[in-house]
Amino acid sequence: MTPMTETQTKPLVIKSKLAGNPTGNLRYKLEIQIPGKIALQVADPRATRALISLMDMSAVIGGAASHYGGPAALAELMSALHALVFAESQNQNKNWFELYHVVNDAGHCENGLYALKANYGMAGLNINSLKKFRSIESGLTGHGEVHCFPEGVFLSNGPLGSAFPQSQGLALGDALAGNSRTTVCVISDGACMEGEAKEALAAIPGLAAGGKMAPFVAILSDNNTKLSGRIDKESFSMQPTFESLKALGWKVLTLEQGNDLQKCTETLAQALDLAKSNPRIPVCVHAKTTKGIGTKKTSESSSGGHGFPLKSATELAAFLTEIYNGEKYPEEFNSWIQELIQVEEAKKKSTVKDSGEKIQKGVSAAMIKARREGLPIVSVTSDLPGSTGVAEFRKEFPKDSLDIGVAESNMISAAVGLSKLGFIPVVDTFAQFGVTKGALPLMMSSLSEAPMVCIFSHTGFQDAADGASHQALSYFAMVASIPHVEVHALTCSDEAEALVAQSIQKISNERKAGRVPNTQIFFLGRENFPKNYASNVNYQLGKAQILVDHTASFSKKVLLVAVGSMMPEALKAAETLREQKIGTMVLNPSCLNHLDRDSFVAAIKKCDGNIVTVEDHQLIGGFAQMMTHHLHLMGLQFRVKSLGVCGAFGQSAYNAIDLYRKHRMDSVSIVSSVKSLLGE
């Protein structure tokens, strides 16, 4: 038999959704002369920072958090990179994406790219397009997402270190297809702490040396700063990692002045030339940047102005003046400032004061109390303690607090070892990162008989503004079936304080009795919630609570089962139904993967078998699916309607309620489902 002759593998043809080359002139520009080359027109980095500030203020007024420090640090590098890419594309009369893949791993810096594209007038963007940033009305999400903005994003980003290894696949694919296209990926120093990023940092030069990669350039923004502060102070120095890149096989170009536009342009031009001349050696531009550059306040803060620092639009004029070093900034920006001031004033008049508090407050109170009582708690975090609720514990007990860096998988794995030695580790991060990057370590934790307490916040649409990459809509499905794990969804700070305290005590008691305790995972939201829903609620691990019972006075009855953050919407629906003469009982299941059978059976019978569930989660693999299967196996007779997410990703919105309404999970939708179930 004649052997087949190996030919070039041809991939399927997929038409690019990316916008082509910019056709107009840059609105805010500078000119850079590269020695031996033509002069380049580049986007003015000051305009990028100013537009970031204006976009961020719009989001803040709307109720969303936003980022300044990271995109401000990258302004010169991004201006230079895009100028070089577009100039070459125009010279060759080709679309830029035929010659380059430009990938941003630093998702929190995507607003800087939106500003840059608006400056170029490309991808359908202009200055007005930026004004709804992070709102449900805009495709400009908190982090770059293909499904919302395909004209401007090729690989979605958000979780640090995720787009970088994906960009590796682009260069592998181009090499397989015989294309000489250059892949350029921008990554932050914090993202390089993630395991998947470190794997790619080792693999890319190794694969390239074997001739398996098309030209590849990594642009590393190194400012020694992450959300909680300076990397080397809070966790450990990344400099040894960066020094190892040369030994791994990278050609490293050190750019000491990563916020000098001239030097950025010259260094990136050199990097692109080197990568193209020898694809077997990938190039890394190690750029020393200043996070939060542009203003003294942001550049000198320990977090580098990670979140936008201004509280009011009235502060913007001074902020932009400082960005422009005292020079007059464009009048167009001043017009936007005046618009924002008017929007802010109107909102103040219509806003009702929020009397709630963070569920996180109960988490820290429980941890502090348990440690004061002598229990060996150790906080193991991965850069988000202020968001998850453990920061107050860490402030009081710094010697019992560890920061592993931006590395959720490593955080949980480290906690396994601590648990085996008799400590009670409490790990924390956003739910999306805890259940994805932490899934295998959690499995191995159980297999190693090393229980821990997990605090995973910002569940589902509670992380509204950050967008789909941060919205954990499969959190229950991803951990509920792990043996020896109990999963809880918290509804308020009183519940958090009671159950987290009981879980810590339970682990201690079980250990002392010579038994292996279960890991306790607590999921909680981001926004404010009531401190409690009733003063007489007795919160106990594994026990459901009845928060409302309006069934006695009505012939038509229904049981509302609300998971975690959906409790306020369920209680609103219950009140509306009461007014419409439908009796409701509202049940908080508390522990999601081990039903409180007695409470469920009694409640279902009292409500004549009518159940409506609501959860901030995909319906596939969610609590309702597990609950109905369990109840069916018990032989109970019931009818059920379930509200949740129907196989879709989310998007950015100023507040979670916008997404609850869109996905029909709000109180109005609950009422509608109840009436449908009852035949009304």
Solvent accessible surface area in square Angstrom, and as a share of the most:
residue,aa,sasa,rsa
1,M,240,1.07
2,T,118,0.69
3,P,113,0.71
4,M,188,0.84
5,T,114,0.66
6,E,169,0.76
7,T,107,0.62
8,Q,92,0.41
9,T,86,0.50
10,K,152,0.65
11,P,87,0.55
12,L,160,0.80
13,V,151,0.87
14,I,150,0.76
15,K,182,0.77
16,S,41,0.26
17,K,147,0.62
18,L,21,0.10
19,A,21,0.16
20,G,28,0.27
21,N,37,0.19
22,P,13,0.08
23,T,142,0.83
24,G,49,0.47
25,N,127,0.65
26,L,14,0.07
27,R,143,0.52
28,Y,28,0.11
29,K,88,0.37
30,L,68,0.34
31,E,119,0.53
32,I,15,0.07
33,Q,96,0.43
34,I,11,0.05
35,P,99,0.62
36,G,89,0.86
37,K,95,0.40
38,I,117,0.59
39,A,40,0.31
40,L,12,0.06
41,Q,91,0.41
42,V,0,0.00
43,A,0,0.00
44,D,7,0.03
45,P,7,0.04
46,R,57,0.21
47,A,0,0.00
48,T,5,0.03
49,R,12,0.04
50,A,0,0.00
51,L,1,0.00
52,I,0,0.00
53,S,0,0.00
54,L,0,0.00
55,M,0,0.00
56,D,0,0.00
57,M,0,0.00
58,S,10,0.06
59,A,0,0.00
60,V,43,0.25
61,I,16,0.08
62,G,14,0.13
63,G,32,0.31
64,A,6,0.04
65,A,54,0.42
66,S,4,0.03
67,H,23,0.10
68,Y,0,0.00
69,G,0,0.00
70,G,6,0.06
71,P,2,0.01
72,A,0,0.00
73,A,1,0.01
74,L,5,0.02
75,A,3,0.02
76,E,11,0.05
77,L,1,0.01
78,M,12,0.05
79,S,0,0.00
80,A,0,0.00
81,L,1,0.01
82,H,14,0.06
83,A,4,0.03
84,L,20,0.10
85,V,1,0.01
86,F,8,0.03
87,A,20,0.16
88,E,41,0.18
89,S,0,0.00
90,Q,106,0.47
91,N,112,0.57
92,Q,85,0.38
93,N,141,0.72
94,K,92,0.39
95,N,56,0.29
96,W,21,0.07
97,F,35,0.14
98,E,87,0.39
99,L,27,0.14
100,Y,1,0.00
101,H,17,0.08
102,V,29,0.17
103,V,4,0.02
104,N,9,0.05
105,D,0,0.00
106,A,0,0.00
107,G,0,0.00
108,H,19,0.08
109,C,6,0.03
110,E,5,0.02
111,N,3,0.01
112,G,7,0.07
113,L,11,0.06
114,Y,0,0.00
115,A,0,0.00
116,L,2,0.01
117,K,17,0.07
118,A,5,0.04
119,N,4,0.02
120,Y,16,0.06
121,G,51,0.49
122,M,13,0.06
123,A,12,0.09
124,G,74,0.71
125,L,15,0.07
126,N,81,0.42
127,I,10,0.05
128,N,101,0.52
129,S,35,0.23
130,L,0,0.00
131,K,48,0.20
132,K,94,0.40
133,F,1,0.00
134,R,2,0.01
135,S,3,0.02
136,I,53,0.27
137,E,128,0.57
138,S,14,0.09
139,G,29,0.28
140,L,7,0.04
141,T,0,0.00
142,G,2,0.02
143,H,4,0.02
144,G,0,0.00
145,E,4,0.02
146,V,49,0.28
147,H,96,0.43
148,C,33,0.20
149,F,11,0.04
150,P,34,0.22
151,E,72,0.32
152,G,12,0.12
153,V,8,0.04
154,F,86,0.36
155,L,35,0.17
156,S,46,0.30
157,N,3,0.02
158,G,4,0.04
159,P,26,0.16
160,L,37,0.19
161,G,0,0.00
162,S,17,0.11
163,A,0,0.00
164,F,0,0.00
165,P,24,0.15
166,Q,88,0.39
167,S,0,0.00
168,Q,28,0.12
169,G,36,0.34
170,L,32,0.16
171,A,0,0.00
172,L,50,0.25
173,G,33,0.32
174,D,6,0.03
175,A,29,0.23
176,L,118,0.59
177,A,11,0.08
178,G,54,0.52
179,N,65,0.33
180,S,93,0.60
181,R,57,0.21
182,T,1,0.01
183,T,0,0.00
184,V,0,0.00
185,C,0,0.00
186,V,2,0.01
187,I,2,0.01
188,S,16,0.10
189,D,3,0.02
190,G,4,0.04
191,A,0,0.00
192,C,1,0.01
193,M,6,0.03
194,E,5,0.02
195,G,39,0.38
196,E,59,0.26
197,A,0,0.00
198,K,78,0.33
199,E,123,0.55
200,A,2,0.02
201,L,9,0.04
202,A,47,0.37
203,A,37,0.28
204,I,0,0.00
205,P,3,0.02
206,G,47,0.45
207,L,55,0.27
208,A,1,0.01
209,A,62,0.48
210,G,48,0.46
211,G,39,0.38
212,K,118,0.50
213,M,7,0.03
214,A,4,0.03
215,P,5,0.03
216,F,2,0.01
217,V,0,0.00
218,A,1,0.01
219,I,1,0.00
220,L,4,0.02
221,S,3,0.02
222,D,4,0.02
223,N,26,0.13
224,N,45,0.23
225,T,6,0.04
226,K,8,0.03
227,L,59,0.29
228,S,37,0.24
229,G,1,0.01
230,R,68,0.25
231,I,1,0.01
232,D,74,0.38
233,K,166,0.70
234,E,65,0.29
235,S,29,0.18
236,F,88,0.36
237,S,47,0.30
238,M,5,0.02
239,Q,61,0.27
240,P,86,0.54
241,T,33,0.19
242,F,7,0.03
243,E,131,0.59
244,S,43,0.28
245,L,2,0.01
246,K,159,0.67
247,A,97,0.75
248,L,74,0.37
249,G,33,0.32
250,W,6,0.02
251,K,91,0.39
252,V,41,0.23
253,L,18,0.09
254,T,80,0.47
255,L,8,0.04
256,E,117,0.52
257,Q,96,0.43
258,G,0,0.00
259,N,32,0.16
260,D,45,0.23
261,L,21,0.10
262,Q,61,0.27
263,K,85,0.36
264,C,0,0.00
265,T,0,0.00
266,E,63,0.28
267,T,20,0.11
268,L,1,0.01
269,A,7,0.05
270,Q,92,0.41
271,A,0,0.00
272,L,7,0.03
273,D,69,0.36
274,L,59,0.29
275,A,1,0.00
276,K,73,0.31
277,S,88,0.57
278,N,59,0.30
279,P,49,0.31
280,R,132,0.48
281,I,76,0.38
282,P,1,0.01
283,V,1,0.01
284,C,2,0.01
285,V,0,0.00
286,H,15,0.07
287,A,0,0.00
288,K,67,0.29
289,T,11,0.07
290,T,56,0.32
291,K,11,0.05
292,G,0,0.00
293,I,46,0.24
294,G,21,0.21
295,T,5,0.03
296,K,134,0.57
297,K,128,0.54
298,T,1,0.00
299,S,27,0.18
300,E,111,0.50
301,S,38,0.25
302,S,70,0.45
303,S,27,0.18
304,G,0,0.00
305,G,7,0.06
306,H,28,0.12
307,G,38,0.36
308,F,20,0.08
309,P,28,0.17
310,L,11,0.05
311,K,168,0.71
312,S,22,0.14
313,A,0,0.00
314,T,89,0.52
315,E,66,0.30
316,L,0,0.00
317,A,40,0.31
318,A,75,0.59
319,F,12,0.05
320,L,0,0.00
321,T,54,0.31
322,E,75,0.34
323,I,6,0.03
324,Y,9,0.03
325,N,120,0.62
326,G,55,0.53
327,E,97,0.44
328,K,170,0.72
329,Y,25,0.10
330,P,35,0.22
331,E,101,0.45
332,E,57,0.25
333,F,0,0.00
334,N,44,0.22
335,S,56,0.36
336,W,5,0.02
337,I,2,0.01
338,Q,84,0.37
339,E,78,0.35
340,L,10,0.05
341,I,33,0.17
342,Q,121,0.54
343,V,81,0.47
344,E,16,0.07
345,E,92,0.41
346,A,61,0.48
347,K,76,0.32
348,K,138,0.59
349,K,178,0.75
350,S,86,0.55
351,T,80,0.47
352,V,133,0.76
353,K,185,0.78
354,D,91,0.47
355,S,117,0.75
356,G,20,0.19
357,E,37,0.16
358,K,87,0.37
359,I,0,0.00
360,Q,13,0.06
361,K,125,0.53
362,G,2,0.02
363,V,0,0.00
364,S,10,0.06
365,A,36,0.28
366,A,0,0.00
367,M,0,0.00
368,I,24,0.12
369,K,111,0.47
370,A,6,0.05
371,R,64,0.23
372,R,164,0.60
373,E,104,0.47
374,G,52,0.50
375,L,18,0.09
376,P,51,0.32
377,I,1,0.00
378,V,12,0.07
379,S,0,0.00
380,V,0,0.00
381,T,0,0.00
382,S,1,0.01
383,D,10,0.05
384,L,18,0.09
385,P,15,0.09
386,G,65,0.62
387,S,32,0.21
388,T,0,0.00
389,G,10,0.10
390,V,0,0.00
391,A,37,0.29
392,E,96,0.43
393,F,0,0.00
394,R,36,0.13
395,K,161,0.68
396,E,73,0.33
397,F,37,0.15
398,P,89,0.56
399,K,197,0.83
400,D,33,0.17
401,S,19,0.12
402,L,77,0.38
403,D,16,0.08
404,I,28,0.14
405,G,0,0.00
406,V,9,0.05
407,A,7,0.05
408,E,5,0.02
409,S,45,0.29
410,N,80,0.41
411,M,0,0.00
412,I,0,0.00
413,S,54,0.35
414,A,35,0.27
415,A,0,0.00
416,V,22,0.13
417,G,37,0.35
418,L,36,0.18
419,S,1,0.01
420,K,113,0.48
421,L,143,0.71
422,G,45,0.44
423,F,82,0.34
424,I,5,0.02
425,P,0,0.00
426,V,0,0.00
427,V,0,0.00
428,D,0,0.00
429,T,0,0.00
430,F,18,0.08
431,A,0,0.00
432,Q,35,0.16
433,F,18,0.07
434,G,0,0.00
435,V,1,0.00
436,T,60,0.35
437,K,38,0.16
438,G,0,0.00
439,A,29,0.22
440,L,125,0.62
441,P,12,0.08
442,L,1,0.01
443,M,85,0.38
444,M,85,0.38
445,S,1,0.01
446,S,15,0.10
447,L,131,0.65
448,S,43,0.27
449,E,93,0.42
450,A,1,0.01
451,P,4,0.03
452,M,0,0.00
453,V,0,0.00
454,C,0,0.00
455,I,0,0.00
456,F,0,0.00
457,S,0,0.00
458,H,13,0.06
459,T,6,0.03
460,G,0,0.00
461,F,0,0.00
462,Q,3,0.02
463,D,4,0.02
464,A,3,0.02
465,A,9,0.07
466,D,19,0.10
467,G,0,0.00
468,A,10,0.07
469,S,19,0.12
470,H,13,0.06
471,Q,5,0.02
472,A,0,0.00
473,L,11,0.05
474,S,41,0.26
475,Y,7,0.03
476,F,6,0.02
477,A,44,0.34
478,M,81,0.36
479,V,0,0.00
480,A,20,0.15
481,S,101,0.65
482,I,10,0.05
483,P,76,0.48
484,H,116,0.52
485,V,1,0.01
486,E,20,0.09
487,V,0,0.00
488,H,0,0.00
489,A,3,0.02
490,L,1,0.01
491,T,0,0.00
492,C,0,0.00
493,S,4,0.03
494,D,35,0.18
495,E,0,0.00
496,A,0,0.00
497,E,68,0.30
498,A,28,0.21
499,L,0,0.00
500,V,0,0.00
501,A,30,0.23
502,Q,61,0.27
503,S,0,0.00
504,I,0,0.00
505,Q,71,0.32
506,K,70,0.30
507,I,3,0.02
508,S,7,0.04
509,N,75,0.39
510,E,35,0.16
511,R,80,0.29
512,K,161,0.68
513,A,55,0.42
514,G,70,0.68
515,R,136,0.50
516,V,68,0.39
517,P,6,0.04
518,N,41,0.21
519,T,4,0.02
520,Q,0,0.00
521,I,0,0.00
522,F,0,0.00
523,F,2,0.01
524,L,2,0.01
525,G,0,0.00
526,R,60,0.22
527,E,44,0.20
528,N,58,0.30
529,F,9,0.04
530,P,55,0.35
531,K,107,0.45
532,N,53,0.27
533,Y,41,0.16
534,A,31,0.24
535,S,115,0.74
536,N,131,0.67
537,V,30,0.17
538,N,103,0.53
539,Y,18,0.07
540,Q,80,0.35
541,L,34,0.17
542,G,28,0.27
543,K,85,0.36
544,A,13,0.10
545,Q,12,0.05
546,I,73,0.37
547,L,18,0.09
548,V,35,0.20
549,D,62,0.32
550,H,46,0.21
551,T,1,0.00
552,A,101,0.79
553,S,96,0.62
554,F,44,0.18
555,S,102,0.66
556,K,87,0.37
557,K,46,0.19
558,V,0,0.00
559,L,0,0.00
560,L,2,0.01
561,V,0,0.00
562,A,0,0.00
563,V,2,0.01
564,G,5,0.05
565,S,8,0.05
566,M,0,0.00
567,M,0,0.00
568,P,33,0.20
569,E,13,0.06
570,A,0,0.00
571,L,36,0.18
572,K,113,0.48
573,A,0,0.00
574,A,1,0.00
575,E,68,0.30
576,T,49,0.29
577,L,0,0.00
578,R,96,0.35
579,E,121,0.54
580,Q,81,0.36
581,K,149,0.63
582,I,1,0.01
583,G,0,0.00
584,T,0,0.00
585,M,8,0.03
586,V,0,0.00
587,L,0,0.00
588,N,1,0.00
589,P,1,0.01
590,S,0,0.00
591,C,3,0.02
592,L,1,0.01
593,N,21,0.11
594,H,101,0.45
595,L,18,0.09
596,D,14,0.07
597,R,127,0.46
598,D,112,0.58
599,S,27,0.17
600,F,1,0.00
601,V,33,0.19
602,A,63,0.49
603,A,3,0.02
604,I,3,0.01
605,K,135,0.57
606,K,96,0.41
607,C,0,0.00
608,D,94,0.49
609,G,6,0.06
610,N,10,0.05
611,I,0,0.00
612,V,1,0.01
613,T,1,0.01
614,V,2,0.01
615,E,2,0.01
616,D,2,0.01
617,H,0,0.00
618,Q,27,0.12
619,L,43,0.22
620,I,134,0.68
621,G,24,0.23
622,G,0,0.00
623,F,1,0.00
624,A,4,0.03
625,Q,96,0.43
626,M,51,0.23
627,M,0,0.00
628,T,30,0.18
629,H,113,0.51
630,H,55,0.25
631,L,0,0.00
632,H,128,0.57
633,L,124,0.62
634,M,49,0.22
635,G,53,0.50
636,L,29,0.14
637,Q,158,0.70
638,F,48,0.20
639,R,127,0.46
640,V,49,0.28
641,K,74,0.31
642,S,39,0.25
643,L,23,0.12
644,G,3,0.03
645,V,0,0.00
646,C,104,0.62
647,G,62,0.59
648,A,44,0.34
649,F,149,0.62
650,G,2,0.02
651,Q,23,0.10
652,S,0,0.00
653,A,0,0.00
654,Y,42,0.16
655,N,51,0.26
656,A,1,0.01
657,I,46,0.23
658,D,38,0.19
659,L,0,0.00
660,Y,9,0.03
661,R,144,0.52
662,K,115,0.49
663,H,35,0.16
664,R,138,0.51
665,M,0,0.00
666,D,12,0.06
667,S,18,0.12
668,V,112,0.65
669,S,4,0.03
670,I,1,0.00
671,V,16,0.09
672,S,50,0.32
673,S,12,0.08
674,V,0,0.00
675,K,62,0.26
676,S,61,0.40
677,L,15,0.07
678,L,28,0.14
679,G,69,0.66
680,E,101,0.45
